[in-house]
Amino acid sequence: MDNLLVNYLRLTSCLEIEKAKSGHPGIALGSAPIVYSIYKNAFIMPNVPDFFNRDRIVVSAGHASSLIYACLHLFGFGITNSQLQDFRQLKSATTGHPEVYITPGIDATTGPLGQGVAMAVGMAIAEEYLRNKYKKDNFSPIDHYTYCFVGDGCLMEGVALEAISLAGTLKLNKLIVIYDKNDITIEGSTSITNKENVKEKFLAQNWSVIEVNKGNSVKDIENSIKKAKLNNKPTLIIVKTKIGYGSYLEGKNLIHGRPLNLEQIKDLRVKLDYFVPDWEFPENTQSYIKKILQKNSSKYCEYINNLENYKKKYRKDYSTLIKEYNNFDFKVLVKNYKSEKFDGRQAISYIFDKLYDLIPNLIGGTADLGSSTKTVFKQDGFFSDVNRTNRNIAFGIREHAMAGICNGISLHGQLNVFCSTFLAFANYLTPALRLSAIMKQPILYVFTHDSISVGEDGPTHQPIEQIATLRAMPNFIVYRPCGINEFLASLSNFYSLKLPSAFIISRQVIGKLNDNYDKAKKGGYKILENSNSILTLVACGTEVELCIKVADILMQNGYVADVVSMPSVELFEKQDKRYKNKVIDKTKKIFCIEASSDNIWYRYASKNEYVFNLSSFGLSGKQDDVLNYFGFTPNKIALKIIKFLKND
């Protein structure tokens, strides 16, 4: 029965690809026994696909999508034959690479190789934390395994290697990574680029390793999964396979992304000795699948009974576990913030001290920068292989994996998550940030040290283009507050909108401004308004204070200016036209100032030369000297504006 069903998956995958004239038959043919074994042995409930104690299955090798969809169809996840035949078509449920929330049974959006590994590690961290946090009387509402299916390419990517290292350090023993080792990549044999001993590498990183030499043996793969569940470390199962198994290109790199035509599929049937009609299940196999699922159904019923008892006995714990946090009004926190200046990092420390109690399911950490970014719960230690319920995560110097792991924690559910590093290093996170945005995961990204004012650390640590990159990303919100009111208003927006967001905070300390909590929630507002103004200065973050100083100099020279603070361009753009025109009155001259290279300000400025920004990387030097060199001082900007006004 297992062999019949594996061949059903192989043929159906190839038919999907042939109909679409697009896809990856190589991995589908070679790894069908692996994927089948995962679904056969996982605790899943197709009729309740999202129940929160299911085993998570992450397909890091997302180009195996045709195989995954055939498997979801086989195991009753509601994927129809019609949808299989609609593979890779516009608006189809069977997308080119797996996408969460579009296809039932998909736990993560994957495609960029290695990202799934980081997300699986995040899910395993979430499971470990929640299981230990809520365990009572030998029962926990969360107690499952995380499976991750990977290929050779996944294990070459840096994001995977960073995540693997952390998983071994944390001894995430309920994480099982199954490796389709066919030794082929698009350009040929892996030996061209990679001669490492994968087994020894994983052993060195505190993983258990099991090898399966017969890649077509479902029995051997199943036995390896059973052994993996007995380990006290994460487990890598290395399964030796042949890419394009049974096809005329078996073992060749060309089969990676070359669809088989109908004649070649006919030859494949002969090679596999499989002659069941297209798109049909082999005879009697549905009753076999039903028996497999019945075991899960019995386990699920037992779990639900235990959960009901848990709810009655531990109501507060259960309520905390399932509670969603949104629509916060953080205005009350402003009153208790005592400071005559705005030190962004001091504000972070203050806010996180409050969030610890306000949001008990908030966890996260930094890339070894907690003492600098201040995103640390002082009330708690680090989550570790010993302390499983601490809410600070030490990601180490692994920015890329940090963001990918946060995606996994968020996807798991029942937890809010944050992470932090310097803004200049946001580039290291960008691929995972992009997936956050695609999946609309509400992750709080805190980036500090936000401009050339970093000073002595020089251009490598002075962000220039990073804000523009973040603002350009769909489904992603950037906040750059100039004061505590704007900071807390932005945080309130974050929890109500539930989209991935970047909070851009300066190391630079500025004066206390008259920022407004309620107005800031609209993304932009007049922080300084004069009835007889002839021009408007637009800025965000620390440049708002700069603009207010510029406005004062202009006033002394007979030019009256308003100042607009725009903590979030994205939210300002969502306001109605009337409001936007009131804040930025185009009948007046509009000047925009930001110490970045973002071109977004040209949409507001009256003329291109009215944008004061950066077109080069920074320099190493004292903060004031660097700002002066690049012209970001009140006098230099005011003099330029006066010159423009006189010449217009």
Secondary structure as a PSIPRED ss2 file (coil, helix, strand):
# PSIPRED VFORMAT (PSIPRED V4.0)

   1 M C   1.000  0.000  0.000
   2 D H   0.000  1.000  0.000
   3 N H   0.000  1.000  0.000
   4 L H   0.000  1.000  0.000
   5 L H   0.000  1.000  0.000
   6 V H   0.000  1.000  0.000
   7 N H   0.000  1.000  0.000
   8 Y H   0.000  1.000  0.000
   9 L H   0.000  1.000  0.000
  10 R H   0.000  1.000  0.000
  11 L H   0.000  1.000  0.000
  12 T H   0.000  1.000  0.000
  13 S H   0.000  1.000  0.000
  14 C H   0.000  1.000  0.000
  15 L H   0.000  1.000  0.000
  16 E H   0.000  1.000  0.000
  17 I H   0.000  1.000  0.000
  18 E H   0.000  1.000  0.000
  19 K H   0.000  1.000  0.000
  20 A H   0.000  1.000  0.000
  21 K C   1.000  0.000  0.000
  22 S C   1.000  0.000  0.000
  23 G C   1.000  0.000  0.000
  24 H C   1.000  0.000  0.000
  25 P H   0.000  1.000  0.000
  26 G H   0.000  1.000  0.000
  27 I H   0.000  1.000  0.000
  28 A H   0.000  1.000  0.000
  29 L H   0.000  1.000  0.000
  30 G H   0.000  1.000  0.000
  31 S H   0.000  1.000  0.000
  32 A H   0.000  1.000  0.000
  33 P H   0.000  1.000  0.000
  34 I H   0.000  1.000  0.000
  35 V H   0.000  1.000  0.000
  36 Y H   0.000  1.000  0.000
  37 S H   0.000  1.000  0.000
  38 I H   0.000  1.000  0.000
  39 Y H   0.000  1.000  0.000
  40 K H   0.000  1.000  0.000
  41 N H   0.000  1.000  0.000
  42 A C   1.000  0.000  0.000
  43 F C   1.000  0.000  0.000
  44 I C   1.000  0.000  0.000
  45 M C   1.000  0.000  0.000
  46 P C   1.000  0.000  0.000
  47 N C   1.000  0.000  0.000
  48 V C   1.000  0.000  0.000
  49 P C   1.000  0.000  0.000
  50 D C   1.000  0.000  0.000
  51 F C   1.000  0.000  0.000
  52 F C   1.000  0.000  0.000
  53 N C   1.000  0.000  0.000
  54 R C   1.000  0.000  0.000
  55 D C   1.000  0.000  0.000
  56 R E   0.000  0.000  1.000
  57 I E   0.000  0.000  1.000
  58 V E   0.000  0.000  1.000
  59 V E   0.000  0.000  1.000
  60 S C   1.000  0.000  0.000
  61 A C   1.000  0.000  0.000
  62 G H   0.000  1.000  0.000
  63 H H   0.000  1.000  0.000
  64 A H   0.000  1.000  0.000
  65 S H   0.000  1.000  0.000
  66 S H   0.000  1.000  0.000
  67 L H   0.000  1.000  0.000
  68 I H   0.000  1.000  0.000
  69 Y H   0.000  1.000  0.000
  70 A H   0.000  1.000  0.000
  71 C H   0.000  1.000  0.000
  72 L H   0.000  1.000  0.000
  73 H H   0.000  1.000  0.000
  74 L H   0.000  1.000  0.000
  75 F C   1.000  0.000  0.000
  76 G C   1.000  0.000  0.000
  77 F C   1.000  0.000  0.000
  78 G C   1.000  0.000  0.000
  79 I C   1.000  0.000  0.000
  80 T C   1.000  0.000  0.000
  81 N H   0.000  1.000  0.000
  82 S H   0.000  1.000  0.000
  83 Q H   0.000  1.000  0.000
  84 L H   0.000  1.000  0.000
  85 Q C   1.000  0.000  0.000
  86 D C   1.000  0.000  0.000
  87 F C   1.000  0.000  0.000
  88 R C   1.000  0.000  0.000
  89 Q C   1.000  0.000  0.000
  90 L C   1.000  0.000  0.000
  91 K C   1.000  0.000  0.000
  92 S C   1.000  0.000  0.000
  93 A C   1.000  0.000  0.000
  94 T C   1.000  0.000  0.000
  95 T C   1.000  0.000  0.000
  96 G C   1.000  0.000  0.000
  97 H C   1.000  0.000  0.000
  98 P C   1.000  0.000  0.000
  99 E C   1.000  0.000  0.000
 100 V C   1.000  0.000  0.000
 101 Y C   1.000  0.000  0.000
 102 I C   1.000  0.000  0.000
 103 T C   1.000  0.000  0.000
 104 P C   1.000  0.000  0.000
 105 G C   1.000  0.000  0.000
 106 I C   1.000  0.000  0.000
 107 D C   1.000  0.000  0.000
 108 A C   1.000  0.000  0.000
 109 T C   1.000  0.000  0.000
 110 T C   1.000  0.000  0.000
 111 G C   1.000  0.000  0.000
 112 P C   1.000  0.000  0.000
 113 L C   1.000  0.000  0.000
 114 G C   1.000  0.000  0.000
 115 Q H   0.000  1.000  0.000
 116 G H   0.000  1.000  0.000
 117 V H   0.000  1.000  0.000
 118 A H   0.000  1.000  0.000
 119 M H   0.000  1.000  0.000
 120 A H   0.000  1.000  0.000
 121 V H   0.000  1.000  0.000
 122 G H   0.000  1.000  0.000
 123 M H   0.000  1.000  0.000
 124 A H   0.000  1.000  0.000
 125 I H   0.000  1.000  0.000
 126 A H   0.000  1.000  0.000
 127 E H   0.000  1.000  0.000
 128 E H   0.000  1.000  0.000
 129 Y H   0.000  1.000  0.000
 130 L H   0.000  1.000  0.000
 131 R H   0.000  1.000  0.000
 132 N H   0.000  1.000  0.000
 133 K H   0.000  1.000  0.000
 134 Y H   0.000  1.000  0.000
 135 K C   1.000  0.000  0.000
 136 K E   0.000  0.000  1.000
 137 D C   1.000  0.000  0.000
 138 N C   1.000  0.000  0.000
 139 F E   0.000  0.000  1.000
 140 S C   1.000  0.000  0.000
 141 P C   1.000  0.000  0.000
 142 I C   1.000  0.000  0.000
 143 D C   1.000  0.000  0.000
 144 H C   1.000  0.000  0.000
 145 Y C   1.000  0.000  0.000
 146 T E   0.000  0.000  1.000
 147 Y E   0.000  0.000  1.000
 148 C E   0.000  0.000  1.000
 149 F E   0.000  0.000  1.000
 150 V E   0.000  0.000  1.000
 151 G E   0.000  0.000  1.000
 152 D C   1.000  0.000  0.000
 153 G C   1.000  0.000  0.000
 154 C C   1.000  0.000  0.000
 155 L C   1.000  0.000  0.000
 156 M C   1.000  0.000  0.000
 157 E C   1.000  0.000  0.000
 158 G H   0.000  1.000  0.000
 159 V H   0.000  1.000  0.000
 160 A H   0.000  1.000  0.000
 161 L H   0.000  1.000  0.000
 162 E H   0.000  1.000  0.000
 163 A H   0.000  1.000  0.000
 164 I H   0.000  1.000  0.000
 165 S H   0.000  1.000  0.000
 166 L H   0.000  1.000  0.000
 167 A H   0.000  1.000  0.000
 168 G H   0.000  1.000  0.000
 169 T H   0.000  1.000  0.000
 170 L H   0.000  1.000  0.000
 171 K C   1.000  0.000  0.000
 172 L C   1.000  0.000  0.000
 173 N C   1.000  0.000  0.000
 174 K C   1.000  0.000  0.000
 175 L E   0.000  0.000  1.000
 176 I E   0.000  0.000  1.000
 177 V E   0.000  0.000  1.000
 178 I E   0.000  0.000  1.000
 179 Y E   0.000  0.000  1.000
 180 D E   0.000  0.000  1.000
 181 K E   0.000  0.000  1.000
 182 N C   1.000  0.000  0.000
 183 D C   1.000  0.000  0.000
 184 I E   0.000  0.000  1.000
 185 T E   0.000  0.000  1.000
 186 I C   1.000  0.000  0.000
 187 E C   1.000  0.000  0.000
 188 G E   0.000  0.000  1.000
 189 S E   0.000  0.000  1.000
 190 T H   0.000  1.000  0.000
 191 S H   0.000  1.000  0.000
 192 I H   0.000  1.000  0.000
 193 T C   1.000  0.000  0.000
 194 N C   1.000  0.000  0.000
 195 K C   1.000  0.000  0.000
 196 E C   1.000  0.000  0.000
 197 N C   1.000  0.000  0.000
 198 V H   0.000  1.000  0.000
 199 K H   0.000  1.000  0.000
 200 E H   0.000  1.000  0.000
 201 K H   0.000  1.000  0.000
 202 F H   0.000  1.000  0.000
 203 L H   0.000  1.000  0.000
 204 A H   0.000  1.000  0.000
 205 Q C   1.000  0.000  0.000
 206 N C   1.000  0.000  0.000
 207 W C   1.000  0.000  0.000
 208 S E   0.000  0.000  1.000
 209 V E   0.000  0.000  1.000
 210 I E   0.000  0.000  1.000
 211 E E   0.000  0.000  1.000
 212 V E   0.000  0.000  1.000
 213 N C   1.000  0.000  0.000
 214 K C   1.000  0.000  0.000
 215 G C   1.000  0.000  0.000
 216 N C   1.000  0.000  0.000
 217 S C   1.000  0.000  0.000
 218 V H   0.000  1.000  0.000
 219 K H   0.000  1.000  0.000
 220 D H   0.000  1.000  0.000
 221 I H   0.000  1.000  0.000
 222 E H   0.000  1.000  0.000
 223 N H   0.000  1.000  0.000
 224 S H   0.000  1.000  0.000
 225 I H   0.000  1.000  0.000
 226 K H   0.000  1.000  0.000
 227 K H   0.000  1.000  0.000
 228 A H   0.000  1.000  0.000
 229 K C   1.000  0.000  0.000
 230 L C   1.000  0.000  0.000
 231 N C   1.000  0.000  0.000
 232 N C   1.000  0.000  0.000
 233 K C   1.000  0.000  0.000
 234 P C   1.000  0.000  0.000
 235 T E   0.000  0.000  1.000
 236 L E   0.000  0.000  1.000
 237 I E   0.000  0.000  1.000
 238 I E   0.000  0.000  1.000
 239 V E   0.000  0.000  1.000
 240 K E   0.000  0.000  1.000
 241 T C   1.000  0.000  0.000
 242 K C   1.000  0.000  0.000
 243 I C   1.000  0.000  0.000
 244 G C   1.000  0.000  0.000
 245 Y C   1.000  0.000  0.000
 246 G C   1.000  0.000  0.000
 247 S C   1.000  0.000  0.000
 248 Y C   1.000  0.000  0.000
 249 L C   1.000  0.000  0.000
 250 E C   1.000  0.000  0.000
 251 G C   1.000  0.000  0.000
 252 K C   1.000  0.000  0.000
 253 N H   0.000  1.000  0.000
 254 L H   0.000  1.000  0.000
 255 I H   0.000  1.000  0.000
 256 H H   0.000  1.000  0.000
 257 G C   1.000  0.000  0.000
 258 R C   1.000  0.000  0.000
 259 P C   1.000  0.000  0.000
 260 L C   1.000  0.000  0.000
 261 N C   1.000  0.000  0.000
 262 L H   0.000  1.000  0.000
 263 E H   0.000  1.000  0.000
 264 Q H   0.000  1.000  0.000
 265 I H   0.000  1.000  0.000
 266 K H   0.000  1.000  0.000
 267 D H   0.000  1.000  0.000
 268 L H   0.000  1.000  0.000
 269 R H   0.000  1.000  0.000
 270 V H   0.000  1.000  0.000
 271 K H   0.000  1.000  0.000
 272 L H   0.000  1.000  0.000
 273 D C   1.000  0.000  0.000
 274 Y C   1.000  0.000  0.000
 275 F C   1.000  0.000  0.000
 276 V C   1.000  0.000  0.000
 277 P C   1.000  0.000  0.000
 278 D C   1.000  0.000  0.000
 279 W C   1.000  0.000  0.000
 280 E C   1.000  0.000  0.000
 281 F C   1.000  0.000  0.000
 282 P C   1.000  0.000  0.000
 283 E C   1.000  0.000  0.000
 284 N C   1.000  0.000  0.000
 285 T H   0.000  1.000  0.000
 286 Q H   0.000  1.000  0.000
 287 S H   0.000  1.000  0.000
 288 Y H   0.000  1.000  0.000
 289 I H   0.000  1.000  0.000
 290 K H   0.000  1.000  0.000
 291 K H   0.000  1.000  0.000
 292 I H   0.000  1.000  0.000
 293 L H   0.000  1.000  0.000
 294 Q H   0.000  1.000  0.000
 295 K H   0.000  1.000  0.000
 296 N H   0.000  1.000  0.000
 297 S H   0.000  1.000  0.000
 298 S H   0.000  1.000  0.000
 299 K H   0.000  1.000  0.000
 300 Y H   0.000  1.000  0.000
 301 C H   0.000  1.000  0.000
 302 E H   0.000  1.000  0.000
 303 Y H   0.000  1.000  0.000
 304 I H   0.000  1.000  0.000
 305 N H   0.000  1.000  0.000
 306 N H   0.000  1.000  0.000
 307 L H   0.000  1.000  0.000
 308 E H   0.000  1.000  0.000
 309 N H   0.000  1.000  0.000
 310 Y H   0.000  1.000  0.000
 311 K H   0.000  1.000  0.000
 312 K H   0.000  1.000  0.000
 313 K H   0.000  1.000  0.000
 314 Y C   1.000  0.000  0.000
 315 R H   0.000  1.000  0.000
 316 K H   0.000  1.000  0.000
 317 D H   0.000  1.000  0.000
 318 Y H   0.000  1.000  0.000
 319 S H   0.000  1.000  0.000
 320 T H   0.000  1.000  0.000
 321 L H   0.000  1.000  0.000
 322 I H   0.000  1.000  0.000
 323 K C   1.000  0.000  0.000
 324 E C   1.000  0.000  0.000
 325 Y C   1.000  0.000  0.000
 326 N C   1.000  0.000  0.000
 327 N C   1.000  0.000  0.000
 328 F C   1.000  0.000  0.000
 329 D C   1.000  0.000  0.000
 330 F C   1.000  0.000  0.000
 331 K H   0.000  1.000  0.000
 332 V H   0.000  1.000  0.000
 333 L H   0.000  1.000  0.000
 334 V H   0.000  1.000  0.000
 335 K H   0.000  1.000  0.000
 336 N C   1.000  0.000  0.000
 337 Y C   1.000  0.000  0.000
 338 K C   1.000  0.000  0.000
 339 S C   1.000  0.000  0.000
 340 E C   1.000  0.000  0.000
 341 K E   0.000  0.000  1.000
 342 F E   0.000  0.000  1.000
 343 D E   0.000  0.000  1.000
 344 G H   0.000  1.000  0.000
 345 R H   0.000  1.000  0.000
 346 Q H   0.000  1.000  0.000
 347 A H   0.000  1.000  0.000
 348 I H   0.000  1.000  0.000
 349 S H   0.000  1.000  0.000
 350 Y H   0.000  1.000  0.000
 351 I H   0.000  1.000  0.000
 352 F H   0.000  1.000  0.000
 353 D H   0.000  1.000  0.000
 354 K H   0.000  1.000  0.000
 355 L H   0.000  1.000  0.000
 356 Y H   0.000  1.000  0.000
 357 D H   0.000  1.000  0.000
 358 L H   0.000  1.000  0.000
 359 I C   1.000  0.000  0.000
 360 P C   1.000  0.000  0.000
 361 N C   1.000  0.000  0.000
 362 L E   0.000  0.000  1.000
 363 I E   0.000  0.000  1.000
 364 G E   0.000  0.000  1.000
 365 G E   0.000  0.000  1.000
 366 T E   0.000  0.000  1.000
 367 A C   1.000  0.000  0.000
 368 D C   1.000  0.000  0.000
 369 L C   1.000  0.000  0.000
 370 G H   0.000  1.000  0.000
 371 S H   0.000  1.000  0.000
 372 S H   0.000  1.000  0.000
 373 T H   0.000  1.000  0.000
 374 K C   1.000  0.000  0.000
 375 T C   1.000  0.000  0.000
 376 V C   1.000  0.000  0.000
 377 F C   1.000  0.000  0.000
 378 K C   1.000  0.000  0.000
 379 Q C   1.000  0.000  0.000
 380 D C   1.000  0.000  0.000
 381 G C   1.000  0.000  0.000
 382 F E   0.000  0.000  1.000
 383 F C   1.000  0.000  0.000
 384 S C   1.000  0.000  0.000
 385 D C   1.000  0.000  0.000
 386 V C   1.000  0.000  0.000
 387 N C   1.000  0.000  0.000
 388 R C   1.000  0.000  0.000
 389 T C   1.000  0.000  0.000
 390 N C   1.000  0.000  0.000
 391 R C   1.000  0.000  0.000
 392 N E   0.000  0.000  1.000
 393 I E   0.000  0.000  1.000
 394 A E   0.000  0.000  1.000
 395 F C   1.000  0.000  0.000
 396 G C   1.000  0.000  0.000
 397 I C   1.000  0.000  0.000
 398 R C   1.000  0.000  0.000
 399 E H   0.000  1.000  0.000
 400 H H   0.000  1.000  0.000
 401 A H   0.000  1.000  0.000
 402 M H   0.000  1.000  0.000
 403 A H   0.000  1.000  0.000
 404 G H   0.000  1.000  0.000
 405 I H   0.000  1.000  0.000
 406 C H   0.000  1.000  0.000
 407 N H   0.000  1.000  0.000
 408 G H   0.000  1.000  0.000
 409 I H   0.000  1.000  0.000
 410 S H   0.000  1.000  0.000
 411 L H   0.000  1.000  0.000
 412 H H   0.000  1.000  0.000
 413 G C   1.000  0.000  0.000
 414 Q C   1.000  0.000  0.000
 415 L C   1.000  0.000  0.000
 416 N E   0.000  0.000  1.000
 417 V E   0.000  0.000  1.000
 418 F E   0.000  0.000  1.000
 419 C E   0.000  0.000  1.000
 420 S E   0.000  0.000  1.000
 421 T E   0.000  0.000  1.000
 422 F E   0.000  0.000  1.000
 423 L H   0.000  1.000  0.000
 424 A H   0.000  1.000  0.000
 425 F H   0.000  1.000  0.000
 426 A H   0.000  1.000  0.000
 427 N H   0.000  1.000  0.000
 428 Y H   0.000  1.000  0.000
 429 L H   0.000  1.000  0.000
 430 T H   0.000  1.000  0.000
 431 P H   0.000  1.000  0.000
 432 A H   0.000  1.000  0.000
 433 L H   0.000  1.000  0.000
 434 R H   0.000  1.000  0.000
 435 L H   0.000  1.000  0.000
 436 S H   0.000  1.000  0.000
 437 A H   0.000  1.000  0.000
 438 I H   0.000  1.000  0.000
 439 M H   0.000  1.000  0.000
 440 K C   1.000  0.000  0.000
 441 Q C   1.000  0.000  0.000
 442 P C   1.000  0.000  0.000
 443 I E   0.000  0.000  1.000
 444 L E   0.000  0.000  1.000
 445 Y E   0.000  0.000  1.000
 446 V E   0.000  0.000  1.000
 447 F E   0.000  0.000  1.000
 448 T E   0.000  0.000  1.000
 449 H C   1.000  0.000  0.000
 450 D C   1.000  0.000  0.000
 451 S C   1.000  0.000  0.000
 452 I H   0.000  1.000  0.000
 453 S H   0.000  1.000  0.000
 454 V H   0.000  1.000  0.000
 455 G H   0.000  1.000  0.000
 456 E H   0.000  1.000  0.000
 457 D H   0.000  1.000  0.000
 458 G C   1.000  0.000  0.000
 459 P C   1.000  0.000  0.000
 460 T C   1.000  0.000  0.000
 461 H C   1.000  0.000  0.000
 462 Q C   1.000  0.000  0.000
 463 P C   1.000  0.000  0.000
 464 I C   1.000  0.000  0.000
 465 E C   1.000  0.000  0.000
 466 Q H   0.000  1.000  0.000
 467 I H   0.000  1.000  0.000
 468 A H   0.000  1.000  0.000
 469 T H   0.000  1.000  0.000
 470 L H   0.000  1.000  0.000
 471 R H   0.000  1.000  0.000
 472 A C   1.000  0.000  0.000
 473 M C   1.000  0.000  0.000
 474 P C   1.000  0.000  0.000
 475 N C   1.000  0.000  0.000
 476 F C   1.000  0.000  0.000
 477 I E   0.000  0.000  1.000
 478 V E   0.000  0.000  1.000
 479 Y E   0.000  0.000  1.000
 480 R C   1.000  0.000  0.000
 481 P C   1.000  0.000  0.000
 482 C C   1.000  0.000  0.000
 483 G C   1.000  0.000  0.000
 484 I H   0.000  1.000  0.000
 485 N H   0.000  1.000  0.000
 486 E H   0.000  1.000  0.000
 487 F H   0.000  1.000  0.000
 488 L H   0.000  1.000  0.000
 489 A H   0.000  1.000  0.000
 490 S H   0.000  1.000  0.000
 491 L H   0.000  1.000  0.000
 492 S H   0.000  1.000  0.000
 493 N H   0.000  1.000  0.000
 494 F H   0.000  1.000  0.000
 495 Y H   0.000  1.000  0.000
 496 S H   0.000  1.000  0.000
 497 L H   0.000  1.000  0.000
 498 K C   1.000  0.000  0.000
 499 L C   1.000  0.000  0.000
 500 P C   1.000  0.000  0.000
 501 S E   0.000  0.000  1.000
 502 A E   0.000  0.000  1.000
 503 F E   0.000  0.000  1.000
 504 I E   0.000  0.000  1.000
 505 I C   1.000  0.000  0.000
 506 S C   1.000  0.000  0.000
 507 R C   1.000  0.000  0.000
 508 Q C   1.000  0.000  0.000
 509 V E   0.000  0.000  1.000
 510 I E   0.000  0.000  1.000
 511 G E   0.000  0.000  1.000
 512 K C   1.000  0.000  0.000
 513 L C   1.000  0.000  0.000
 514 N C   1.000  0.000  0.000
 515 D C   1.000  0.000  0.000
 516 N C   1.000  0.000  0.000
 517 Y H   0.000  1.000  0.000
 518 D H   0.000  1.000  0.000
 519 K H   0.000  1.000  0.000
 520 A H   0.000  1.000  0.000
 521 K C   1.000  0.000  0.000
 522 K C   1.000  0.000  0.000
 523 G C   1.000  0.000  0.000
 524 G C   1.000  0.000  0.000
 525 Y E   0.000  0.000  1.000
 526 K E   0.000  0.000  1.000
 527 I E   0.000  0.000  1.000
 528 L E   0.000  0.000  1.000
 529 E C   1.000  0.000  0.000
 530 N C   1.000  0.000  0.000
 531 S C   1.000  0.000  0.000
 532 N C   1.000  0.000  0.000
 533 S C   1.000  0.000  0.000
 534 I C   1.000  0.000  0.000
 535 L E   0.000  0.000  1.000
 536 T E   0.000  0.000  1.000
 537 L E   0.000  0.000  1.000
 538 V E   0.000  0.000  1.000
 539 A E   0.000  0.000  1.000
 540 C C   1.000  0.000  0.000
 541 G C   1.000  0.000  0.000
 542 T C   1.000  0.000  0.000
 543 E H   0.000  1.000  0.000
 544 V H   0.000  1.000  0.000
 545 E H   0.000  1.000  0.000
 546 L H   0.000  1.000  0.000
 547 C H   0.000  1.000  0.000
 548 I H   0.000  1.000  0.000
 549 K H   0.000  1.000  0.000
 550 V H   0.000  1.000  0.000
 551 A H   0.000  1.000  0.000
 552 D H   0.000  1.000  0.000
 553 I H   0.000  1.000  0.000
 554 L H   0.000  1.000  0.000
 555 M H   0.000  1.000  0.000
 556 Q H   0.000  1.000  0.000
 557 N C   1.000  0.000  0.000
 558 G C   1.000  0.000  0.000
 559 Y C   1.000  0.000  0.000
 560 V C   1.000  0.000  0.000
 561 A E   0.000  0.000  1.000
 562 D E   0.000  0.000  1.000
 563 V E   0.000  0.000  1.000
 564 V E   0.000  0.000  1.000
 565 S E   0.000  0.000  1.000
 566 M C   1.000  0.000  0.000
 567 P C   1.000  0.000  0.000
 568 S C   1.000  0.000  0.000
 569 V H   0.000  1.000  0.000
 570 E H   0.000  1.000  0.000
 571 L H   0.000  1.000  0.000
 572 F H   0.000  1.000  0.000
 573 E H   0.000  1.000  0.000
 574 K C   1.000  0.000  0.000
 575 Q C   1.000  0.000  0.000
 576 D C   1.000  0.000  0.000
 577 K H   0.000  1.000  0.000
 578 R H   0.000  1.000  0.000
 579 Y H   0.000  1.000  0.000
 580 K H   0.000  1.000  0.000
 581 N H   0.000  1.000  0.000
 582 K H   0.000  1.000  0.000
 583 V H   0.000  1.000  0.000
 584 I C   1.000  0.000  0.000
 585 D C   1.000  0.000  0.000
 586 K C   1.000  0.000  0.000
 587 T C   1.000  0.000  0.000
 588 K C   1.000  0.000  0.000
 589 K E   0.000  0.000  1.000
 590 I E   0.000  0.000  1.000
 591 F E   0.000  0.000  1.000
 592 C E   0.000  0.000  1.000
 593 I E   0.000  0.000  1.000
 594 E C   1.000  0.000  0.000
 595 A C   1.000  0.000  0.000
 596 S C   1.000  0.000  0.000
 597 S C   1.000  0.000  0.000
 598 D C   1.000  0.000  0.000
 599 N H   0.000  1.000  0.000
 600 I H   0.000  1.000  0.000
 601 W H   0.000  1.000  0.000
 602 Y H   0.000  1.000  0.000
 603 R H   0.000  1.000  0.000
 604 Y C   1.000  0.000  0.000
 605 A C   1.000  0.000  0.000
 606 S C   1.000  0.000  0.000
 607 K C   1.000  0.000  0.000
 608 N H   0.000  1.000  0.000
 609 E H   0.000  1.000  0.000
 610 Y H   0.000  1.000  0.000
 611 V E   0.000  0.000  1.000
 612 F E   0.000  0.000  1.000
 613 N C   1.000  0.000  0.000
 614 L C   1.000  0.000  0.000
 615 S C   1.000  0.000  0.000
 616 S C   1.000  0.000  0.000
 617 F C   1.000  0.000  0.000
 618 G C   1.000  0.000  0.000
 619 L C   1.000  0.000  0.000
 620 S C   1.000  0.000  0.000
 621 G C   1.000  0.000  0.000
 622 K C   1.000  0.000  0.000
 623 Q H   0.000  1.000  0.000
 624 D H   0.000  1.000  0.000
 625 D H   0.000  1.000  0.000
 626 V H   0.000  1.000  0.000
 627 L H   0.000  1.000  0.000
 628 N H   0.000  1.000  0.000
 629 Y H   0.000  1.000  0.000
 630 F C   1.000  0.000  0.000
 631 G C   1.000  0.000  0.000
 632 F C   1.000  0.000  0.000
 633 T C   1.000  0.000  0.000
 634 P H   0.000  1.000  0.000
 635 N H   0.000  1.000  0.000
 636 K H   0.000  1.000  0.000
 637 I H   0.000  1.000  0.000
 638 A H   0.000  1.000  0.000
 639 L H   0.000  1.000  0.000
 640 K H   0.000  1.000  0.000
 641 I H   0.000  1.000  0.000
 642 I H   0.000  1.000  0.000
 643 K H   0.000  1.000  0.000
 644 F H   0.000  1.000  0.000
 645 L H   0.000  1.000  0.000
 646 K H   0.000  1.000  0.000
 647 N H   0.000  1.000  0.000
 648 D C   1.000  0.000  0.000
